[in-house]
């Protein structure tokens, strides 16, 4: 059954929200040039309205992410935000505001951390 235009537009508005461990931007993989290109790509992606990247800094200590992998998806409406958490015992979809807050990090700090890591190369 074909989707209505409004439903297609709502689905296209869904975005990717990824949280990366600080080691991802600090541990060199390949040459300095390759790392610079990879960090530039992360900065570029973080400017997209459909992609949100956050870096989990070492200083934050233990985070909910330590229990397993998770993905935050959302859309143009806050009611579409969902965390999919994958644990060794199973997986969960979390939709309540207080559940989502446990997975969110400081958004402004991410680009600054990536730029700093790039400068050090």
C-alpha positions as CSV (number, residue, x, y, z in Angstrom):
1,X,0.0,0.0,0.0
2,X,1.5,3.4,-1.0
3,X,2.3,5.9,1.7
4,X,0.5,9.3,1.8
5,X,2.7,12.3,1.0
6,X,2.5,13.6,4.6
7,X,3.7,10.2,5.9
8,X,6.6,10.2,3.5
9,X,7.7,13.7,4.6
10,X,7.5,12.7,8.3
11,X,9.7,9.6,7.7
12,X,12.2,11.6,5.6
13,X,12.5,14.0,8.6
14,X,13.9,11.3,10.9
15,X,17.5,11.9,11.9
16,X,20.4,9.9,13.1
17,X,21.8,10.6,16.5
18,X,25.1,8.8,17.2
19,X,27.2,8.9,20.4
20,X,30.9,8.1,19.9
21,X,33.4,7.3,22.6
22,X,36.2,9.8,22.9
23,X,38.7,7.1,21.9
24,X,37.2,7.1,18.4
25,X,38.5,10.6,17.7
26,X,41.7,10.3,19.7
27,X,43.1,6.9,18.7
28,X,44.9,7.3,15.4
29,X,43.9,4.9,12.6
30,X,46.0,5.4,9.5
31,X,48.1,8.4,8.8
32,X,47.6,11.9,10.2
33,X,46.2,12.9,6.8
34,X,43.7,10.0,7.0
35,X,42.7,11.0,10.5
36,X,42.2,14.7,9.5
37,X,40.0,13.6,6.7
38,X,37.9,11.4,9.0
39,X,37.6,14.1,11.6
40,X,36.6,16.6,8.9
41,X,33.9,14.2,7.7
42,X,32.6,13.9,11.3
43,X,32.5,17.7,11.6
44,X,30.7,18.0,8.2
45,X,28.2,15.3,9.2
46,X,27.5,17.1,12.5
47,X,26.4,20.2,10.6
48,X,23.7,18.2,8.8
49,X,20.1,18.8,10.1
50,X,19.5,15.1,9.9
51,X,22.7,13.9,11.8
52,X,23.7,14.6,15.4
53,X,27.0,13.3,16.6
54,X,28.0,13.5,20.3
55,X,31.4,12.5,21.8
56,X,31.3,10.8,25.2
57,X,34.3,12.4,26.9
58,X,36.6,10.4,29.2
59,X,35.9,12.9,32.0
60,X,32.2,11.9,32.1
61,X,33.1,8.6,33.6
62,X,30.6,5.8,33.4
63,X,27.7,6.5,31.1
64,X,24.5,4.5,30.3
65,X,26.3,3.6,27.1
66,X,28.7,1.4,29.0
67,X,25.8,-1.2,29.5
68,X,25.5,-1.8,25.7
69,X,25.1,0.0,22.4
70,X,22.2,2.3,21.7
71,X,20.8,4.5,19.0
72,X,18.7,7.6,19.4
73,X,16.4,8.3,16.6
74,X,14.0,11.2,16.2
75,X,12.2,13.5,13.9
76,X,10.9,17.0,13.5
77,X,8.5,16.3,16.4
78,X,9.9,15.5,19.9
79,X,7.3,12.8,20.2
80,X,9.2,10.8,17.6
81,X,12.4,10.6,19.7
82,X,13.2,7.0,20.7
83,X,16.2,5.3,22.2
84,X,16.9,1.8,21.0
85,X,19.1,0.2,23.6
86,X,20.8,-3.2,23.0
87,X,21.9,-5.1,26.1
88,X,23.5,-8.5,26.5
89,X,20.1,-9.7,27.9
90,X,17.9,-8.2,25.2
91,X,16.9,-4.8,23.8
92,X,14.5,-2.0,24.7
93,X,12.8,0.9,23.0
94,X,12.7,3.9,25.4
95,X,10.4,6.8,24.7
96,X,9.8,8.7,28.0
97,X,11.6,12.0,28.5
98,X,13.4,11.0,31.6
99,X,14.6,7.8,29.9
100,X,15.9,9.8,26.9
101,X,17.8,12.3,29.1
102,X,20.0,9.5,30.5
103,X,21.4,9.0,27.0
104,X,21.8,12.7,25.9
105,X,25.1,14.5,26.1
106,X,26.3,18.1,25.7
107,X,25.8,18.8,22.0
108,X,28.0,21.9,21.8
109,X,31.1,20.2,23.2
110,X,31.3,17.6,20.4
111,X,32.5,19.7,17.5
112,X,34.9,21.5,19.8
113,X,36.4,18.1,20.9
114,X,36.7,17.0,17.2
115,X,38.4,20.3,16.2
116,X,40.8,20.0,19.1
117,X,41.7,16.4,18.2
118,X,42.3,17.5,14.6
119,X,44.6,20.3,15.7
120,X,46.8,17.9,17.6
121,X,47.5,15.8,14.4
